[in-house]
């Protein structure tokens, strides 16, 4: 049995079990690191929250969540496209289609070029699923390093191969362990596909024009990409998340995207920085660089913690979630790969991003001298000051060096009352960067999705060790609740997405070797049998005093859990126990649920009693493990009941205490002698009374001639 311990950390108020962690924090501005070796980590069966996992596959299917379109999630893997949706019974339904690598010569050539890993890479890994302006579905795969695209319909799920050569569509990643960063952004009669790519040492952001009819001869046409000569505008970058469009109040239209890259401005070795970049939607290329973006500009994203004079920076962005309604981008970061694992969740307001991009100064090595430090270039910098300003949507030329803004985009923590790092004072009215929304040591975040249907957003984060963490503020109070669910395999989580209708909400996750992991968030409330279990489902479930019910956008269609009598145990495991008079019997009652308490004879650990024959003690202060010390006496003979209330139902176990007449103890001997002396005195008194009256009387006196001498 594991004792319940009291945490020495002031912010730890409660704990979760379920191959999960639950920690409550009283103040989001405190150092809310979760100590993975501390008292707040407890585990129990993962099925408590109803999480269902597909079996782990052999080989390397490399499952990735590609997109969510019209209430359906599309998952790509080795020669398979899967569509998940919620059916009329509020259950997840699945449809699949196989998209094989058909050309034998491709497989042969791929195997020859990749002899050591041909079994895992020489296939058609589906990596793109985008809806076009006409409603068609554009699907693309690696096709044994010779990209292939398809035009598909969603209901029923069916696909036809696009006959045009797709091998030059660089937005389809060739590496099977890389998720695509692409999105179709519609405009006018056709759409534009924006996406990042990495070819050998060149990393570019690209734009392709899509015809409204993907069945024509050449439906996808390259238009623009970023500069790769010289330093290159993107330096060995890794794109994350999906590009998204944003229209400013003045009518300017932009496309933003996120990535991490080797920082050219860091001259003391190699270091990765996280970036946000934008291009204008009306960019048509330059006068000389006709196929290059001339509106591309970028800035570093700051996500840092200040616990001393030197801030600690989370530099490796891993995933992004864009909230178009609130115009806030949420992003997860990790530390540099060479350092100890630690992660953070930060957020960025579009008003701060636009302010910096429109008015911030750029960074450059003065005079183009590669031996000089990168500096902020202001009007006082003379000829180094760029004119016209890079990034203008009406520009006609680009710069000859990466257009990098000197100041970083500050993190915005709406709960923060204090700022984080202010090492760089920001221009204009741009605020200083504030602490992360949430950060943790010992963990590397990999994936992110956010539920915005509550007054306070609910964050879901996947980790490199295969777990999923839910972070919420039930009731929007100052308490942060983190629930970590540990899944069957320790493969990293490769994708997270929410799927919901008017009655149900599911979290869907993927791993390299698991097609889908589904977490029903709002349809398992009745399965919670205690208030603590219900709180773990917050904010989707609410405890109403006796039951756990769904709180919003849900239906309680799961059957309530019937508690098992085996949860309650009495030791010794006997229906009756015999003992000598005045002997001591020790009974133990244990409930296999740390969130509930047990009672002996309707008494718990807090019950005050003056009964000298019964003593009740909670073992190691555990309310679910109670000791009963019984002195065998006339008052204590009979049945003793142990009870526990679980999920509104009462579990009961009982044991009978029987006093034996064929044995004696030191205490019982003293009692018998005391009784003998009392009766003897009474007899003598009565004889005296009746003899004086010439009457006769006798009183039976317990014969104690055979007893040992009274103590």
PyMOL commands that set and color helices and strands:
alter all, ss='L'
color gray80, all
select helices_A, chain A and resi 46-49+104-113+118-121+350-359+366-368+379-384+474-476+525-527+531-536+565-567+619-621+666-692
alter helices_A, ss='H'
color red, helices_A
select strands_A, chain A and resi 22-25+52-53+64-69+72-77+80-86+92-98+126-131+137-141+148-153+158-161+182-187+190-199+202-210+220-225+238-247+253-262+272-280+297-300+304-305+312-313+316-323+328-334+342-349+362-365+374-377+404-405+438-441+445-451+458-463+467-472+480-486+493-500+505-511+514-520+541-543+548-550+568-571+576-580+584-591+598-600+614-618+625-631+638-646+649-660
alter strands_A, ss='S'
color yellow, strands_A
deselect
rebuild
show_as cartoon
